[in-house]
Amino acid sequence: MARPRHEHPTPAELEVLQTIWEHGPCTVRQVMEWLEPIRPRAYTSVMSLMNVMAEKGQLHQKPKGRAFLYSAKVSREKTQVGLLRDLLNRAFDGSANALVAHLLQQTDPTGEELAAIRKTIRDYKRKKGE
């Protein structure tokens, strides 16, 4: 049976993308070593995952000696926007208020974080001309 194509990265794919966004282009072995403290995996598992990601268009694959060098095809910001938009629509019926209210309840932000959130809202309103 064919593997279903997900529009957004799976949790395992997101771990690989975050590693590449943080460290730049990587080999399978480098990704495996950086992911080791998070979730140990066999080399072949990481290689299979990264090959699937290349097939799905998430990664560029470029030969480097006997290995391949992988880089992200999509930026962190574009991926975050897609994931957030999907979450907003699927879990919160498109309500930004419900998403933010739930986020605040679940994360218990510090005073410093709340100040930064207020500043972000002020900047957003200023940008929109309110």
C-alpha positions, 0 to 999 in steps of 0.5 A: 500500500502506498504511503500517504502524502502529508502536506506538513512534515510529520514529527520525525521529519520536523526533527530532521528539518529543525536539525538542518535549519539549525546546523545547515546542510548535513549528511545522514550521519550528522543528523543522526548524531545531533538527534541522538540525545533526543531520540536514538535511531539507527543510521538506516532509519535516519537515511530512509527518513531523509530519502523519503523527505527528499522524495516528498520535496522537503529536502534537497539531496546533493552528492558529497563523496560517497554520501549525500548532503541534505538541505531544507527546501522550505524555510523554518518560517514557511513551515511554521506558518503552514503548521500553525494555519493547519492547527488554527483551522483544524483545532480552533475553527479558524479562531485566533482568539481561541488559539491564543487563549488556549496557548496562554492557559497551557503555557503559563507565560512569564511576565517577560513573555507577556510583555513581549506578546503585548509588544507584538500585538502593538506592533501588529496593530501599528502595522495594520494602521489601527 
